[in-house]
Amino acid sequence: MKTRVHVYISGKVQGVFFRAATRDEAKKKGVTGWVKNLRDGRVEAVFEGEKKKVDEMIQFCHEGPRQANVTDIKIERENYQGEFSTFRVRY
């Protein structure tokens, strides 16, 4: 079953390669979507793909790369749209 989630990650998540690590992890898992920094210091991402793989990406976001310190994650489940062909960092 395919699914889509929109996540907002808070904590020490900018300047610690969070976006690059998220992109690499998503590509490994075959998940599509995007990730970007927000002006308020959070990271925002959309993941689409098989439910198990998307859930694994959510779990990854709870940890992030080694230098990150995630304090909160907000998850919004959305209807799968299939709008992405790859996963990329947005600026």
PyMOL commands that place a pseudoatom at each C-alpha (Angstrom):
pseudoatom trace, name=CA, resn=MET, resi=1, chain=A, elem=C, hetatm=0, pos=[0.000, 0.000, 0.000]
pseudoatom trace, name=CA, resn=LYS, resi=2, chain=A, elem=C, hetatm=0, pos=[1.317, 3.431, -0.939]
pseudoatom trace, name=CA, resn=THR, resi=3, chain=A, elem=C, hetatm=0, pos=[1.103, 6.373, 1.419]
pseudoatom trace, name=CA, resn=ARG, resi=4, chain=A, elem=C, hetatm=0, pos=[2.178, 9.987, 1.859]
pseudoatom trace, name=CA, resn=VAL, resi=5, chain=A, elem=C, hetatm=0, pos=[3.224, 11.928, 4.950]
pseudoatom trace, name=CA, resn=HIS, resi=6, chain=A, elem=C, hetatm=0, pos=[4.131, 15.557, 5.557]
pseudoatom trace, name=CA, resn=VAL, resi=7, chain=A, elem=C, hetatm=0, pos=[6.535, 15.990, 8.479]
pseudoatom trace, name=CA, resn=TYR, resi=8, chain=A, elem=C, hetatm=0, pos=[7.967, 18.913, 10.438]
pseudoatom trace, name=CA, resn=ILE, resi=9, chain=A, elem=C, hetatm=0, pos=[11.084, 18.172, 12.474]
pseudoatom trace, name=CA, resn=SER, resi=10, chain=A, elem=C, hetatm=0, pos=[12.174, 20.437, 15.357]
pseudoatom trace, name=CA, resn=GLY, resi=11, chain=A, elem=C, hetatm=0, pos=[15.374, 20.662, 17.373]
pseudoatom trace, name=CA, resn=LYS, resi=12, chain=A, elem=C, hetatm=0, pos=[18.976, 21.026, 16.266]
pseudoatom trace, name=CA, resn=VAL, resi=13, chain=A, elem=C, hetatm=0, pos=[18.161, 20.022, 12.689]
pseudoatom trace, name=CA, resn=GLN, resi=14, chain=A, elem=C, hetatm=0, pos=[19.779, 22.753, 10.579]
pseudoatom trace, name=CA, resn=GLY, resi=15, chain=A, elem=C, hetatm=0, pos=[23.512, 22.939, 9.947]
pseudoatom trace, name=CA, resn=VAL, resi=16, chain=A, elem=C, hetatm=0, pos=[23.910, 19.234, 10.760]
pseudoatom trace, name=CA, resn=PHE, resi=17, chain=A, elem=C, hetatm=0, pos=[23.438, 17.722, 7.247]
pseudoatom trace, name=CA, resn=PHE, resi=18, chain=A, elem=C, hetatm=0, pos=[19.841, 16.720, 8.062]
pseudoatom trace, name=CA, resn=ARG, resi=19, chain=A, elem=C, hetatm=0, pos=[18.580, 17.376, 4.533]
pseudoatom trace, name=CA, resn=ALA, resi=20, chain=A, elem=C, hetatm=0, pos=[21.418, 15.504, 2.840]
pseudoatom trace, name=CA, resn=ALA, resi=21, chain=A, elem=C, hetatm=0, pos=[21.108, 12.544, 5.204]
pseudoatom trace, name=CA, resn=THR, resi=22, chain=A, elem=C, hetatm=0, pos=[17.326, 12.452, 4.679]
pseudoatom trace, name=CA, resn=ARG, resi=23, chain=A, elem=C, hetatm=0, pos=[17.771, 12.541, 0.899]
pseudoatom trace, name=CA, resn=ASP, resi=24, chain=A, elem=C, hetatm=0, pos=[20.326, 9.713, 0.997]
pseudoatom trace, name=CA, resn=GLU, resi=25, chain=A, elem=C, hetatm=0, pos=[18.134, 7.582, 3.265]
pseudoatom trace, name=CA, resn=ALA, resi=26, chain=A, elem=C, hetatm=0, pos=[15.029, 8.157, 1.116]
pseudoatom trace, name=CA, resn=LYS, resi=27, chain=A, elem=C, hetatm=0, pos=[16.896, 7.211, -2.061]
pseudoatom trace, name=CA, resn=LYS, resi=28, chain=A, elem=C, hetatm=0, pos=[18.172, 4.015, -0.388]
pseudoatom trace, name=CA, resn=LYS, resi=29, chain=A, elem=C, hetatm=0, pos=[14.617, 3.080, 0.564]
pseudoatom trace, name=CA, resn=GLY, resi=30, chain=A, elem=C, hetatm=0, pos=[13.034, 4.061, -2.761]
pseudoatom trace, name=CA, resn=VAL, resi=31, chain=A, elem=C, hetatm=0, pos=[10.906, 6.796, -1.165]
pseudoatom trace, name=CA, resn=THR, resi=32, chain=A, elem=C, hetatm=0, pos=[10.082, 9.914, -3.209]
pseudoatom trace, name=CA, resn=GLY, resi=33, chain=A, elem=C, hetatm=0, pos=[9.377, 13.498, -2.167]
pseudoatom trace, name=CA, resn=TRP, resi=34, chain=A, elem=C, hetatm=0, pos=[11.421, 16.404, -0.845]
pseudoatom trace, name=CA, resn=VAL, resi=35, chain=A, elem=C, hetatm=0, pos=[13.049, 17.974, 2.219]
pseudoatom trace, name=CA, resn=LYS, resi=36, chain=A, elem=C, hetatm=0, pos=[13.840, 21.620, 3.018]
pseudoatom trace, name=CA, resn=ASN, resi=37, chain=A, elem=C, hetatm=0, pos=[14.870, 23.974, 5.810]
pseudoatom trace, name=CA, resn=LEU, resi=38, chain=A, elem=C, hetatm=0, pos=[12.287, 26.383, 7.198]
pseudoatom trace, name=CA, resn=ARG, resi=39, chain=A, elem=C, hetatm=0, pos=[13.057, 29.915, 8.357]
pseudoatom trace, name=CA, resn=ASP, resi=40, chain=A, elem=C, hetatm=0, pos=[11.931, 29.067, 11.902]
pseudoatom trace, name=CA, resn=GLY, resi=41, chain=A, elem=C, hetatm=0, pos=[14.726, 26.489, 12.285]
pseudoatom trace, name=CA, resn=ARG, resi=42, chain=A, elem=C, hetatm=0, pos=[12.664, 23.372, 11.560]
pseudoatom trace, name=CA, resn=VAL, resi=43, chain=A, elem=C, hetatm=0, pos=[13.029, 20.945, 8.667]
pseudoatom trace, name=CA, resn=GLU, resi=44, chain=A, elem=C, hetatm=0, pos=[9.984, 20.104, 6.518]
pseudoatom trace, name=CA, resn=ALA, resi=45, chain=A, elem=C, hetatm=0, pos=[9.648, 16.994, 4.356]
pseudoatom trace, name=CA, resn=VAL, resi=46, chain=A, elem=C, hetatm=0, pos=[7.142, 15.063, 2.272]
pseudoatom trace, name=CA, resn=PHE, resi=47, chain=A, elem=C, hetatm=0, pos=[7.594, 11.310, 1.818]
pseudoatom trace, name=CA, resn=GLU, resi=48, chain=A, elem=C, hetatm=0, pos=[5.696, 9.124, -0.657]
pseudoatom trace, name=CA, resn=GLY, resi=49, chain=A, elem=C, hetatm=0, pos=[6.023, 5.403, -1.200]
pseudoatom trace, name=CA, resn=GLU, resi=50, chain=A, elem=C, hetatm=0, pos=[5.293, 2.007, 0.278]
pseudoatom trace, name=CA, resn=LYS, resi=51, chain=A, elem=C, hetatm=0, pos=[3.857, 2.413, 3.788]
pseudoatom trace, name=CA, resn=LYS, resi=52, chain=A, elem=C, hetatm=0, pos=[6.621, 0.340, 5.417]
pseudoatom trace, name=CA, resn=LYS, resi=53, chain=A, elem=C, hetatm=0, pos=[9.355, 2.440, 3.775]
pseudoatom trace, name=CA, resn=VAL, resi=54, chain=A, elem=C, hetatm=0, pos=[7.617, 5.738, 4.581]
pseudoatom trace, name=CA, resn=ASP, resi=55, chain=A, elem=C, hetatm=0, pos=[7.276, 4.604, 8.206]
pseudoatom trace, name=CA, resn=GLU, resi=56, chain=A, elem=C, hetatm=0, pos=[11.019, 3.836, 8.197]
pseudoatom trace, name=CA, resn=MET, resi=57, chain=A, elem=C, hetatm=0, pos=[11.669, 7.401, 6.991]
pseudoatom trace, name=CA, resn=ILE, resi=58, chain=A, elem=C, hetatm=0, pos=[9.552, 8.777, 9.847]
pseudoatom trace, name=CA, resn=GLN, resi=59, chain=A, elem=C, hetatm=0, pos=[11.634, 6.689, 12.261]
pseudoatom trace, name=CA, resn=PHE, resi=60, chain=A, elem=C, hetatm=0, pos=[14.817, 8.054, 10.648]
pseudoatom trace, name=CA, resn=CYS, resi=61, chain=A, elem=C, hetatm=0, pos=[13.538, 11.611, 11.203]
pseudoatom trace, name=CA, resn=HIS, resi=62, chain=A, elem=C, hetatm=0, pos=[13.142, 10.938, 14.931]
pseudoatom trace, name=CA, resn=GLU, resi=63, chain=A, elem=C, hetatm=0, pos=[16.930, 10.422, 15.023]
pseudoatom trace, name=CA, resn=GLY, resi=64, chain=A, elem=C, hetatm=0, pos=[18.399, 12.243, 12.022]
pseudoatom trace, name=CA, resn=PRO, resi=65, chain=A, elem=C, hetatm=0, pos=[22.135, 12.273, 11.359]
pseudoatom trace, name=CA, resn=ARG, resi=66, chain=A, elem=C, hetatm=0, pos=[24.566, 11.883, 14.254]
pseudoatom trace, name=CA, resn=GLN, resi=67, chain=A, elem=C, hetatm=0, pos=[25.030, 15.645, 14.806]
pseudoatom trace, name=CA, resn=ALA, resi=68, chain=A, elem=C, hetatm=0, pos=[21.269, 16.341, 15.003]
pseudoatom trace, name=CA, resn=ASN, resi=69, chain=A, elem=C, hetatm=0, pos=[19.198, 16.576, 18.173]
pseudoatom trace, name=CA, resn=VAL, resi=70, chain=A, elem=C, hetatm=0, pos=[15.524, 16.066, 17.298]
pseudoatom trace, name=CA, resn=THR, resi=71, chain=A, elem=C, hetatm=0, pos=[13.168, 17.365, 19.985]
pseudoatom trace, name=CA, resn=ASP, resi=72, chain=A, elem=C, hetatm=0, pos=[9.810, 17.015, 18.196]
pseudoatom trace, name=CA, resn=ILE, resi=73, chain=A, elem=C, hetatm=0, pos=[8.278, 15.709, 14.998]
pseudoatom trace, name=CA, resn=LYS, resi=74, chain=A, elem=C, hetatm=0, pos=[4.816, 16.572, 13.690]
pseudoatom trace, name=CA, resn=ILE, resi=75, chain=A, elem=C, hetatm=0, pos=[3.360, 14.056, 11.228]
pseudoatom trace, name=CA, resn=GLU, resi=76, chain=A, elem=C, hetatm=0, pos=[0.429, 14.719, 8.901]
pseudoatom trace, name=CA, resn=ARG, resi=77, chain=A, elem=C, hetatm=0, pos=[-0.833, 11.705, 6.949]
pseudoatom trace, name=CA, resn=GLU, resi=78, chain=A, elem=C, hetatm=0, pos=[-2.095, 12.650, 3.489]
pseudoatom trace, name=CA, resn=ASN, resi=79, chain=A, elem=C, hetatm=0, pos=[-3.562, 10.851, 0.500]
pseudoatom trace, name=CA, resn=TYR, resi=80, chain=A, elem=C, hetatm=0, pos=[-0.946, 9.296, -1.778]
pseudoatom trace, name=CA, resn=GLN, resi=81, chain=A, elem=C, hetatm=0, pos=[-0.586, 11.377, -4.948]
pseudoatom trace, name=CA, resn=GLY, resi=82, chain=A, elem=C, hetatm=0, pos=[2.345, 9.803, -6.798]
pseudoatom trace, name=CA, resn=GLU, resi=83, chain=A, elem=C, hetatm=0, pos=[3.540, 13.228, -7.886]
pseudoatom trace, name=CA, resn=PHE, resi=84, chain=A, elem=C, hetatm=0, pos=[7.309, 12.677, -7.441]
pseudoatom trace, name=CA, resn=SER, resi=85, chain=A, elem=C, hetatm=0, pos=[9.756, 10.642, -9.494]
pseudoatom trace, name=CA, resn=THR, resi=86, chain=A, elem=C, hetatm=0, pos=[12.675, 11.030, -7.086]
pseudoatom trace, name=CA, resn=PHE, resi=87, chain=A, elem=C, hetatm=0, pos=[13.631, 12.523, -3.718]
pseudoatom trace, name=CA, resn=ARG, resi=88, chain=A, elem=C, hetatm=0, pos=[15.346, 15.892, -3.605]
pseudoatom trace, name=CA, resn=VAL, resi=89, chain=A, elem=C, hetatm=0, pos=[16.445, 18.740, -1.373]
pseudoatom trace, name=CA, resn=ARG, resi=90, chain=A, elem=C, hetatm=0, pos=[14.421, 21.910, -1.920]
pseudoatom trace, name=CA, resn=TYR, resi=91, chain=A, elem=C, hetatm=0, pos=[15.930, 25.353, -1.326]
for i in range(1, 91): cmd.bond("trace and resi %d" % i, "trace and resi %d" % (i + 1))
show_as sticks, trace
zoom trace
